[in-house]
Amino acid sequence: MGTFIPNTKEEQLKMLNEIGYADFDDLFKDIPAEARVQGELNLPKGKSEIEVSQIMEELASDNVVFDSIFRGAGAYNHYVPAAVDAIANKEEFLTAYTPYQAEISQGILQSIFEYQTMMCQLTDMDIANASMYDGASAAAEACAMTQDRKHSTIYVSDTVDKRILSVIKTYAFGKDSVVKTIPAAAGATDLAALKETLEADDKAACFLMQYPNFNGIIEDGDAIAEIVHGAGAQLIMSVNPIALGVLKTPGEIGADIVVAEGQPLGLGLAYGGPYLGILATTEKNMRKIVGRLVGETKDSQGERGFVLTLQAREQHIRREKAASNICSNEALCALKASIYLATIGPKGLKQVATLCTSKAHYLAEKFEEIGMKRAYEGEFFHEFVTTCPNADQLLDALEDNGILGGLKLSDTEILWCCTELNSKEDMDDVVEIAKEVFSA
Amino acid sequence: MKLIFERSMPGRGQDIFPECDVEIKLPQAALREKEAALPEISENEMGRHYTELAKASRGVNDGFYPLGSCTMKHNPRINEKMAALPGFTNIHPLQPEWSVYGACKAMEMLEHDLGEITGMDRITLQPAAGAQGEFTGLLLIKSYHESRGENQRKEIIIPDSAHGTNPASAAMAGFKVVVIKSNEKGMIDLDDLKAHLSEKTAGLMLTNPNTVGIFDDNIMEITRMVHEAGGLCYYDGANLNAVIGLVRPGDIGFDCIHLNLHKTFSTPHGGGGPGAGPVGCKDFLAEFMPGTYSKDDGFVRAEKSLGDMTGFHGNFLVCMKALTYLLTIGAEGVPELAKNAVLNANYMMEKLKDYYPMAYDHTCMHEFVMSLEKFHKESHVSALDVAKALLDYGIHPPTMYFPLIVDEALMVEPTETEAKEVLDEAIEAFIAIHKQMMESPESVMACPVTTPVRRLDEVSAARHPILKYTAE
């Protein structure tokens, strides 16, 4: 078996004796016998590093890594620059605890401060927290931030990813909050229905929209903001961070809270996690924001330094009155997102967004040429829905060719996604295969 | 240290992306007016920047890290290597099941092992951290009572020694928090428990060993009393390292639990995450479990699933690290964790108790709590001061001012991965600080003096919050 315990059996016994215990049984004598495990647990025997590697490598090789991926729907296949993992895997970042001891944690604290700044730049908002678990749980906590005694109903657009909606509903179940959906029209939020519903509910706390939405459509943020604010509710935008490289920002639109799945910012697909929940808001919401915050201050010698701040909102101080129970978050993922954004810079962010959307438009046009029409007419970023005679047939054919096609939404609808990693050749191949499948 | 924005120079940058091989086409929608003011920096300058930040941070390999309740054990390198295999990192969470057989199998293996270790029948890997695991467990309890029409069960009993996340999670799950007292031994006061049990009791949240490092030897009686009142028992796995392999929560009356893979199962803390907070439950709660679980090479959802905690399968790569760890240490290695964690803690406590008053005169489990109340009264030296003095000895301070029931508390958790000589050096440091405290208390209060910055002004940070960099 492998062990990471340095002290030998002899040393252990010596230590036991030195502090007055005969053996381990003596040390654990306070634990009642009826509470003790009898015999050995039914677990595999321990193994050497080489044997463990073989088992894990075999498991990994039982997964298919597709050569080309056209599936998004909440997890996006972007390039991860070499610097991201090289830097984030430095032991000091990887293994440190939450930076409660500021004097020896300035590096981590500063990296979070820089991350908060970058998230504010990206979203055009006033404040961003140190991170949440993922985009979906960030959305759920954002909804709770908008609730008070007078405002309790949570509204979510039907064009929001169902996975995000499910987490929102789960969190809402805790507080017995009401979550209602606003229907879609032509693949986007039905603005008339939104206006009518919110105006009829004086308890509306918030409306959560996705930008671009689950169908890939760029919702009319300005119009939605006007309706939501007109009804006295707060606007929560769940955004794709890469799309903000070109799209009008939530700050410009007037969002009250922005949440995002930060996965596209250098985290890789990772079978769904760990990802990164981004949460940013306005100055007005500063005392209500959930999660950790790092602030700038000075040390006793007048030098600039950073500390965890506004902790009176948090669970370790406020206990049951805390804004959230969140403790560990996704600091290392936030660091990766910062390194990613520092690597690509402002030009690179615009470039990657442009690449994604240009390629998606190319693929959509090519599909159109072979009769796979877009299901909705609205403007889109890097995802779009097409109709086709048989979604399974096409996706199977693509998989046979090492291509992970779009996500099947129904028997005749597929949600496609393009990123900078999809070359023109790859896209032409997909179209060619589709042509063959449906002409046969 | 300069901020990365202060290292930025207009026009600099790195070439990552290729030319576009199709016609450039932006959506006909409202576009961003001004570029995001991100850093413009060369790879070399960026590398230097982060190396500087890394040097001003503290990892577990920088030295002893006896942070109570956090289990800062060694993070094996093999875990990292295995979790970085492309077969794990490059798979999409919405890939068809036939193409993720390995991931599914790996999750099933981990679910089995965690179930066996905790004595639980079903495990979900979906919660992303311990606090989210607590929230999940409480929602299970809520679902259970509601399914039986017992909606009046709105109270969760929590000892006064509990972690702050416990009451915060209970509030998020819609429960009223009922705090019960600890007795003079740091254990649950059975009379107080009894007095608070009623038809309103939804359940009890308990950490055992508790946050003062004591195994509550009335545990069988406690869980029996709660069950008798119609409540359920929730086990907070934060301190599982003390009893892993020796005691299973499922055998001592607990109905659901959460684990912290980043504590007990050796995955790194990442400067505050990502962790993972798998939740386990007994069969009768399994129908409410969130997310999906692995079964017959695929994933299924529980019949009355309460929903989802995160978007996909939870922190999958963290789970792969924990699986690697369990494969390595195996059945015979698991109880060794607890035995050595407890030995190391008692070894330190025993050698320090003549210098520092211990909050409880009792064999401790994996951690112990000292109270500096006496010193604070006599010479104004506080727990904070001693913590900061330890920094000058290259030791990460213990957890301070927790649990709340001990005044001027310092909570020390050495973990099983520390060698005897490391403990001996730390003991010497503590003793030296004690001596300094006796001779020159004001010099202790001036610590640390060797760190990159000195004590920071937290009050003005909170009073005038500066939460981002603004270019001058």
Interface residues (C-beta under 8 A of the other chain):
Chain A: M1 G2 T3 F4 I5 P6 N7 E11 Q12 M15 L16 E18 I19 G20 Y21 F24 L27 F28 K29 D30 I31 P32 E34 A35 R36 V37 E40 L41 N42 L43 P44 K45 G46 K47 E49 V52 S53 I55 M56 E57 E58 L59 A60 S61 D62 N63 V64 V65 F66 I69 R71 A73 G74 A75 N77 Y79 P81 A83 D85 I87 N89 K90 E91 E92 F93 L94 T95 A96 Y97 T98 P99 Q101 A102 E103 I104 S105 Q106 G107 I108 Q110 S111 I112 F113 E114 Q116 T117 M118 C120 Q121 L122 I127 A128 A130 S131 Y133 D134 G135 A136 S137 A144 D161 R163 I164 S166 V167 K169 T170 Y171 F173 G174 K175 D176 I218 G221 D222 L244 G245 V246 L247 K248 T249 E252 E261 G268 L269 A270 Y271 G272 G273 P274 Y275 M286 R292 L293 V294 G295 E296 T297 K298 D299 S300 Q301 E303 G305 F306 V307 T309 L310 Q311 A312 E314 Q315 H316 I317 R318 R319 E320 K321 A322 S324 N325 I326 C327 S328 N329 E330 A331 L332 C333 L335 S338 I339 L341 A342 T343 I344 G345 P346 K347 G348 L349 K350 Q351 V352 T354 L355 T357 S358 K359 H361 Y362 E379 F380 F381 E399 L404 L407 E420 S423 K424 M427
Chain B: M1 L3 I4 F5 R12 G13 Q14 I16 F17 P18 C20 D21 V22 E23 I24 K25 L26 P27 Q28 A29 A30 L31 R32 E33 E35 A36 A37 L38 P39 E40 I41 E43 M46 G47 H49 Y50 T51 E52 L53 A54 K55 A56 S57 R58 G59 V60 N61 D62 Y65 L67 C70 M72 K73 H74 N75 P76 I78 E80 K81 M82 A84 L85 P86 G87 F88 T89 N90 I91 H92 P93 L94 Q95 P96 S99 V100 Y101 G102 A103 K105 A106 D113 E116 I117 A128 A129 G130 A131 Q132 E134 F135 L138 L139 K142 H163 G164 T165 P167 A168 S169 A170 A171 M172 A173 G174 V177 F215 D217 I219 M220 V243 G245 L246 V247 R248 D251 I252 N260 H262 S266 P268 H269 G270 G271 G272 G273 P274 G275 A276 P290 L306 G307 D308 M309 T310 G311 F312 H313 G314 N315 F316 L317 V318 M320 L323 T324 L326 L327 T328 I329 G330 A331 E332 G333 V334 P335 E336 L337 K339 N340 V342 L343 N346 Y347 E350 K351 H362 T363 A387 K388 L391 H396 P397 F402 E416 T417 E418 A419 K420 P448 T451 P452 V453 R454 R455 L456 D457 E458 S460 A461 A462 P465 I466 L467 K468 Y469
